[in-house]
Amino acid sequence: MNKIEYNTEKKHLAMPEYGRTVHDMVAYCMTIADRQERLACAKKIVAVMADLEQEKLSNPDTLAKLWDHLALMSGYQLDIDYPVEIIPQEEASMRPEPMPLPQKRIRHKHYGHIVEQALDVLAKMPEGEKRDALVCQTADRMKQNLFTWTPDTMSEEKVKHDIETYAPGCNLGEALKNHQYAGLHTLPTNILKKKRRRLQ
């Protein structure tokens, strides 16, 4: 009885998104002795890759990307005259530098960093209709965020209290005395149920 061969026991795929069949085609292409036939085979493989990715070969950027992928799948051992300039193996294997994460502490995570920045800006603005209008828009966003993340604690009084906490002494809350809050964008019922279960 023949032993079943599992993919997990086979050679690791350099680019799994193209599948094992394409990798086998690349491996076969590397065995072709004639240089011209090898290049013709490589072009057919790139055409197959374009079909799989639903890309158009007429796009120069797409074409360059597919040839780069072909070189990578061959371990940069496919000896052909590439029709485009290939990214060198050394550059392709370089890892990007990790991006630094913002270290600023967010006092109320359900409001987010952008709301806090907006309140910092509003606290420095001169009093007037423009500032009042922006305070009301920010309050609408804060109420929506409360409804989204902590619906059981959401209230217009809490929004006003939190605004005054963020900018004490700036009288930002005065703009909300006669403010009619915008309607809430309701979440799908299943999401609200999950949130309520976590709060119980």
C-alpha positions as CSV (number, residue, x, y, z in Angstrom):
1,M,0.0,0.0,0.0
2,N,1.4,3.4,-1.0
3,K,2.2,5.8,1.8
4,I,0.1,9.0,1.8
5,E,2.2,12.1,1.2
6,Y,1.1,15.1,3.1
7,N,1.9,18.7,2.1
8,T,3.3,19.3,5.6
9,E,6.0,16.7,4.8
10,K,6.9,18.4,1.5
11,K,9.4,21.2,0.8
12,H,8.4,24.6,2.3
13,L,6.9,27.0,-0.2
14,A,8.7,30.3,-0.7
15,M,5.4,32.0,-1.6
16,P,2.4,29.9,-0.4
17,E,-0.1,32.2,-2.0
18,Y,0.8,30.8,-5.5
19,G,0.4,27.2,-4.4
20,R,2.5,24.1,-4.8
21,T,1.7,23.6,-8.5
22,V,3.3,26.9,-9.5
23,H,6.3,26.1,-7.3
24,D,6.6,22.8,-9.1
25,M,6.5,24.6,-12.5
26,V,9.3,26.8,-11.4
27,A,11.3,23.8,-10.2
28,Y,10.8,22.2,-13.6
29,C,11.7,25.4,-15.5
30,M,15.1,25.3,-13.7
31,T,15.8,21.9,-15.2
32,I,15.4,23.0,-18.8
33,A,18.8,23.0,-20.4
34,D,18.2,25.3,-23.4
35,R,18.4,28.9,-22.3
36,Q,15.7,30.2,-24.7
37,E,13.3,27.4,-23.8
38,R,13.9,28.1,-20.2
39,L,13.0,31.8,-20.7
40,A,9.9,30.9,-22.7
41,C,8.8,28.5,-19.9
42,A,9.4,31.3,-17.3
43,K,7.2,33.7,-19.3
44,K,4.3,31.1,-19.3
45,I,4.7,30.7,-15.5
46,V,4.5,34.5,-15.0
47,A,1.3,34.5,-17.2
48,V,-0.2,31.8,-14.9
49,M,0.8,33.8,-11.8
50,A,-0.9,36.8,-13.3
51,D,-4.1,34.8,-13.8
52,L,-4.0,33.5,-10.2
53,E,-3.5,37.1,-8.9
54,Q,-6.1,38.5,-11.3
55,E,-3.4,41.0,-12.5
56,K,-2.8,42.4,-15.9
57,L,0.6,41.9,-17.5
58,S,0.2,45.2,-19.3
59,N,0.8,47.0,-16.1
60,P,4.6,47.5,-15.7
61,D,4.5,47.5,-11.9
62,T,2.6,44.3,-11.9
63,L,5.0,42.7,-14.4
64,A,8.0,43.7,-12.3
65,K,6.4,42.3,-9.1
66,L,5.6,38.9,-10.7
67,W,9.1,38.5,-12.1
68,D,10.5,39.3,-8.6
69,H,8.2,36.6,-7.2
70,L,9.4,34.1,-9.8
71,A,13.0,34.8,-8.8
72,L,12.2,34.4,-5.2
73,M,10.4,31.1,-5.7
74,S,13.4,29.8,-7.6
75,G,15.7,30.8,-4.7
76,Y,17.3,33.2,-7.2
77,Q,18.7,30.2,-9.0
78,L,16.7,30.5,-12.2
79,D,19.3,31.4,-14.9
80,I,17.5,33.5,-17.5
81,D,17.6,36.9,-19.0
82,Y,14.9,38.6,-17.0
83,P,12.9,41.1,-19.1
84,V,12.7,43.5,-16.1
85,E,15.2,44.5,-13.4
86,I,14.9,42.1,-10.5
87,I,15.3,43.2,-6.9
88,P,18.6,41.7,-5.7
89,Q,18.4,38.8,-3.2
90,E,20.1,40.8,-0.5
91,E,17.5,43.6,-0.7
92,A,14.6,41.2,-0.9
93,S,15.6,39.4,2.3
94,M,16.1,42.7,4.3
95,R,13.5,43.2,7.0
96,P,12.1,46.7,7.4
97,E,12.9,48.6,10.6
98,P,10.2,48.3,13.2
99,M,8.0,51.3,13.5
100,P,8.0,53.0,16.9
101,L,4.7,52.8,18.7
102,P,3.2,56.0,20.1
103,Q,4.0,56.2,23.8
104,K,1.4,58.9,24.8
105,R,-1.0,57.7,27.4
106,I,-4.7,57.9,26.6
107,R,-6.7,58.8,29.6
108,H,-10.0,57.3,28.3
109,K,-9.3,54.6,25.7
110,H,-12.9,54.5,24.5
111,Y,-12.5,58.1,23.2
112,G,-9.2,57.5,21.5
113,H,-6.2,59.7,20.8
114,I,-7.8,61.8,18.1
115,V,-10.6,63.0,20.5
116,E,-8.0,63.9,23.1
117,Q,-6.0,65.9,20.6
118,A,-9.1,67.7,19.5
119,L,-9.9,68.7,23.1
120,D,-6.3,69.9,23.6
121,V,-6.7,72.1,20.5
122,L,-10.1,73.4,21.6
123,A,-8.7,74.3,25.1
124,K,-6.3,76.7,23.4
125,M,-8.7,78.3,21.0
126,P,-10.3,81.7,21.8
127,E,-13.9,81.6,22.9
128,G,-16.5,82.2,20.2
129,E,-19.0,80.5,17.8
130,K,-16.3,78.6,15.9
131,R,-15.0,77.0,19.1
132,D,-18.5,76.2,20.3
133,A,-19.4,74.6,17.1
134,L,-16.2,72.4,17.2
135,V,-16.9,71.5,20.9
136,C,-20.4,70.3,19.9
137,Q,-19.0,68.2,17.0
138,T,-16.4,66.6,19.4
139,A,-19.2,65.9,21.9
140,D,-21.2,64.1,19.3
141,R,-18.2,61.9,18.5
142,M,-17.6,61.2,22.2
143,K,-21.2,60.2,22.7
144,Q,-20.9,57.9,19.7
145,N,-17.7,56.4,21.0
146,L,-19.3,55.8,24.4
147,F,-22.3,54.1,22.7
148,T,-19.9,51.9,20.7
149,W,-17.6,50.8,23.4
150,T,-19.4,51.3,26.8
151,P,-23.1,51.5,26.0
152,D,-24.2,51.0,29.6
153,T,-22.3,54.1,30.7
154,M,-23.3,56.3,27.8
155,S,-25.0,59.6,28.7
156,E,-24.9,63.2,27.6
157,E,-24.1,64.2,31.2
158,K,-21.0,62.0,31.1
159,V,-19.8,63.5,27.9
160,K,-20.1,67.0,29.3
161,H,-18.3,65.9,32.5
162,D,-15.5,64.3,30.6
163,I,-15.0,67.4,28.4
164,E,-14.7,69.6,31.5
165,T,-12.2,67.0,32.9
166,Y,-10.0,67.1,29.8
167,A,-10.0,71.0,29.7
168,P,-10.6,72.3,33.2
169,G,-11.2,76.0,33.5
170,C,-11.7,76.5,29.7
171,N,-15.6,76.4,30.0
172,L,-15.8,74.1,27.0
173,G,-18.9,72.5,28.6
174,E,-20.8,75.8,28.3
175,A,-21.2,75.2,24.6
176,L,-23.3,72.1,25.3
177,K,-26.1,73.8,27.3
178,N,-28.5,74.0,24.3
179,H,-26.8,71.4,22.1
180,Q,-29.0,68.8,20.4
181,Y,-26.8,65.7,20.0
182,A,-26.6,64.0,16.7
183,G,-28.4,60.6,16.3
184,L,-26.4,57.5,17.2
185,H,-25.3,55.1,14.5
186,T,-26.5,51.8,15.9
187,L,-24.3,48.7,15.8
188,P,-25.4,45.3,14.6
189,T,-27.4,43.5,17.3
190,N,-24.9,40.6,17.6
191,I,-22.1,43.0,18.4
192,L,-24.1,44.8,21.1
193,K,-25.0,41.4,22.7
194,K,-21.3,40.4,22.9
195,K,-20.5,43.8,24.5
196,R,-23.3,43.4,27.1
197,R,-22.1,39.8,27.9
198,R,-18.6,41.1,28.6
199,L,-19.9,43.7,30.9
200,Q,-22.0,41.2,32.9
